[in-house]
Amino acid sequence: MRIGLVAPPWLPVPPPAYGGIEAIVDRLARGLVASGHEVLLAATRDSTCPVPRVPGLAPSGGDPGAIEAVVRELGHVSRAYGAMQGVDLVHDHTLSGPLFQRERVRVPLVTTNHGTFTGQLGELAAELGPKVTLVGISRHQASLACGVRVERVIHHGLDVEGVPVGRGDGGYACFLGRMSPDKGPREAILIARRAGVPLLLAAKMREPRERSYFEQCVAPLLGPDAEYVGELGETDKYVLLGGATALLNPIQWPEPFGLVMIEALAAGTPVVSTTAGSAPEIIDDGVTGYLRDAPADLADALGRAAELDRAACRRAAATRFSTERMVAEHVDLYTRLLDGGRGTRFMRDGAFAPVERMDVAAP
């Protein structure tokens, strides 16, 4: 197959540090090529993913939350779609691309929703219509899609074999993510302090709202037992995870997936998390981590996380969350679309039901 992939315009593919969507697009692109398919990637000019790319796109940059972001993303996807002649299928990882370009596409158009199906994003997803095949990233995320048909749920994957297995002997727990109240860095400090476990926090903090949250809510709590170490690149990230007794992940919102959890498992590190969002699909309570309904209940679990089998964490990552598995599920979806539209549709009970026909443009 000849697959056109469209990445967002904010970060290069792969990202130098934080950037979940861009990391997934990179792994998908490389995995498709390794499986014998052709890929044309529309990504920012400074991307380094080793596949053919659409020329002439702008370099990465900009704040997705700024008012100018709409113009930047529309220009990015317009040029991307204009270069997709000759592909068999387009898989777009933006939302504006499918919304504004669907009428010009004469091949199957797939989009992955990396965000929520609630609020304004949910309303926009409902506007995609039958010409767009919608992919979700967790069963919990898809269960919130009211009035929106999610054709397939495909969990994220990563290159597990490239992740060093840590011994968890650093004498600390870690928090890894974005400096946002949704991610719970403030709660992580309080939980670790209550458990008597030192905490190292690594987090993206580039945007004004992230810096403001840090200064007001997180920085006042830092001390000898809770240290912010900045935003880490991939190598340093896995050193941090590998040395930790646990990843403390007190998420405060229905996380659609949570890539950091499978990164921790690949490093052999158990995850201590709230039950919000997709966490129960990723973590086996009492085996690869501990799940609790409320952040206040996580302190005891954090104190016991070092007793869990790190080899079991690594096995879970290798068997359930590999790039190979993720790519194979995408290839199956693409093949079904190109073979006449007999596919599978996600049902609210978590099962998959056959679909006789999918309303996408003929290739």
N, C-alpha and C positions, 0 to 999 in steps of 0.2 A: 504494500500500500504506500501511497504518497500522502503524508500527513502534514498539514499546515498547523503549527502551534503558535498561538498568540499569547505573549506574556504581558503583564502590566508595564507601564512606563516608568515606575518609580525607582526600581533597583535593577542592577545588572543580573544576568542569569549565567552562572550561579551567583548568589549574593556573597560579598566578602565577609559578612557577619550575619546579623539578624535579617531574616527574609524568608518566611516559610513558603509562600507561593512560588517564589523564584527558585527555591531549592527543589521543589516538587517538579516544576517545569523542566529544570535541568536534568533531573533523574529520569523523567519520562522521555525526554528527547534522546538522551544517550541510550536508554534502554530500548527504545524503538529501533534505533539504528543497529544496536547489537543483535536485535531479533530479526534483522534482515529487511527492515522497512526504510523508506526514504523520509526525511524530515526537512521541512523548511520552517525555521524558527524566526518569528518576529519578536525581537527583544531589543533592548536599548543598545546603542552603538558600542558601549564599553563592555558588553557581555563577552564572555570567553567560552561559552558552551561550544564544544567542538563539533558542531553540525552546521550545514549551510544555513545562512541567515539572510533575512531581508535587508538589503542595503539602504542607507540613507535615513535611518531612524535617528532620533535625537539621543544624546547620552542620558543616563539616568539622572534623576534629581526631582525636586519639587516636593511639596507637602500634599499628600492625598486629601487632607482636610481643608486645604485652602480653596478659595473661590475660583482661583485660576486653574485648579486641577481639572475641571470639566473640559476646558478648552484643550489642555495638554493631552488628556486621555483620548478625546475625540480625534485629534489630529494624529495621534499614534495609531489608533485602530483603523482610521481611514486609509493611511498609507500601508498598513499591514495587509488589509484585505485587498487593496489594489494590486499587491504583489503575489497573490495566492493563485494565479492562473496555473492550471495543470495539476493541482492537488486533487486527491480523491475525496478528502474530508478535511474540514477545519475544526480544530479543537481550541476554543478561546477560553482563556483564564481571566478575562475581564468581564464586566457586566455590560459596559456601554457598547462593546463590539457587537454582541448578539442583538442588543436592543436596536441599534441604529444601522447595522449593516446586513441584517438578515434578509432583506429583500433583494440584495445584489448577489447573494450566494446561491449557486446552482448545484451545490453538492451538500451532503449531510453536514449540518452544523451542530457541534457539541459544545456545551459550556459547563464548566465546573463551578459551582457556587462555593467559594471558600469562606463565606461569611454565614450569617444567620438567615433563616427564612421568616423572621419576625420583623415587625416595624416596616420602615421604608424599603429596606432591602427585599423583604418578602413581597411588598407591593410591586416592586420593579420586576422581581422574578415572575410574578403572575402575569406580567405584560409580555413575556417572551413568546408565548403562543406555541402552536403545534409545529412550527418550522424548526424549533430549537430543541435538541435532546439535552435534557438537564441531568447532570451528575451531582450527587451529594457525596459528602466525605465522611459521614457517620449516620448510623440508623437514628440516633437521637435527633440530629440536625434535620434529617428528612421527615421525621415524625411531626415536626413543627410546620411543615409546608402545607398550609391550608389553601386549598384551591389551586395547588401547583403540582403537576405530575413529575415526580422524580423517577427517571427511568432506571437508574442504577446507583447503588452506593458503593464507592470504591475507597477503602481506607488508604491513607498515605503509606508510603514505603521509604526506605533508605538503604544505602549501601552498607549493610551490616558488616560484611567482611572487612571493610575499611575502617571500622571503628575499633580502637584498642580497648580491650577489656581491663577495667580498673580493679584494684584490690579493695577499694573502699576504706583505705587505711589513713586517710588524711585527717581524721579527727573532727570532721565538720559535716554538716548537711549543706545543701546548696539550693538556691532559688535561681531559675534561669528563665528569661522571657523578655517582657516589655515593661517599662516603667508606667504601669497603668493600674488604676484601682480594680479593673476587671481581673487582672492576673494575681492580685493579692500579695504584693511584696511587703506591704505594711503588716498584713496578717501573718506572713511568714516569719517576720522578726519576732512578733509577739508569741507565736506558737513555739518557735525554737527556744526563745528565752524561757518560756514556761517549762519546756522539756529539759532545760539545762544543756542544750546542744549548740555549739558555736555554728554560726550561719555565714556563708559567703553568698552574696547576691551579685549576679551578673545580669545586666538588663540593657536593652536598647533605650537610649534617652537622647533623641535628636530633636524632637518636635517641641514647640513651646508648651503644649499642654502636658507633655511628659516631664519636662523640667520643672514646671510649676507643681505638679503632683509630688515629685521627688522632694522639692524644697519644703513644701508645706507638710507632707504626711510621712515621708520616709526618713529624710536626713535627720530630723530631731531624735529618731529612735536608734540611730547608729551608735556603735560603741565597740569596745574590745571584743564583744561576743557577736557582733553583727557588722560585717564590713561589706561595703559596695566596691566591687572590683572593676566596674566599667562594663562596656560591651565587648564581648570576646569573639575572635575569629574561630574558625572550625577547630583548629588544632588545640588552642587553649580551652575551648569549650569542652572538648572531650577529656582533657586533663582534669578540668574542674569536676566534671561528672564522674570520672573514674575514681577520683580520690574521695568522693563523698559517700557517707554511709547511706544517704537517701537524697532523692530530689524531693524537696518540699514544694508542693504545687497546690496551694489553697485557692484555687480559682473561684471567682465570685460571680460568674455568669455562665450561661449554658454554652461552654466552649464547643464550637463545631467539630474540632478534632483535638488539637493539642500535640503538635509535632514533637515538642520537647519531651513528652513522656516516652515516646518510642526511642528517642535519642538516648535517654537515660537507660532504658532497658538494654539497648545494644551495648552500652558500656558496662552492663552487669549491675546497674544501680537500681535498687527498688524505688518505687514512687509512692509517696504519701500524699494523698489528694482528697479534696472534697469529691462528692459524687456528682457534681454538676456536669451537665453536658455529656460528652462522649467518654468520660473517664471510665465508667464501668465496662465499656467495650474494649478498652485497652488494658486495664489493670485487673488482674485476678486477685481479689482480696485475700490476703493471707498467704499468697504464693509469690507474686511479683510486686507486691506493695500492700498498702492498706488504704481503704476507702472509708470515709466517714461523712455523715450528712452535714455536720457543722464544723467550722474551723476550730471551735473550742475543743472538740473531741480529738483533734489531730496530735496534740502534744504527747499523749501516751503512746500513740501509734508510732510517732517519730522516734521515741525512745527505744522501741522494739524493732525498728526496721533493720538494724545491723544483724539481727538473727536470721533474716531471710536468706535463701540460697541465691547467690548472685548468678550461678550458672543457669538457674531456671529463668532468670530475667533475660539473659542472653539468648536462650533457646526460644523464648517467646518472641523476641524481636526477629530472630532468623526465620522462624516458621510462619509467622503471621504478618510481619511488617517489612518484608524485604522489597527492594526495588523490583526484583524479578516477578514477584507476585502482583505488585501494582501494575506493572507493564502488561503482564499476561491478561489481567482483567480488562484493561483498556483495549488491548488488541481484540479480545473477544467481543467487546461492545462495538468497536469499529467494524469488525468483520460482519456482525449481524446487521448493522445498518447498511453496509454495502452489498450484502447478499439478499436484499429485498425487504429488510425491515422487520424480520421476525426476531424479537428481542425479549428482554425480561423487564418487568416493571416492579419497582419497589412498592410494597404494600405496607400499610401502617403497622401491621403486626410483626414486621421484621422479616417476613417471608418474601419470596420472589415469585411472581406469577407470570405465565407466558403472555405475550402480546402478539396478536396476529399481524398487526400492521402498525408502523410508526409513521407519523405524519411529518416526514422530512422531504426535502427536495430530492429528486432522483439524481444519482451521480451521472 
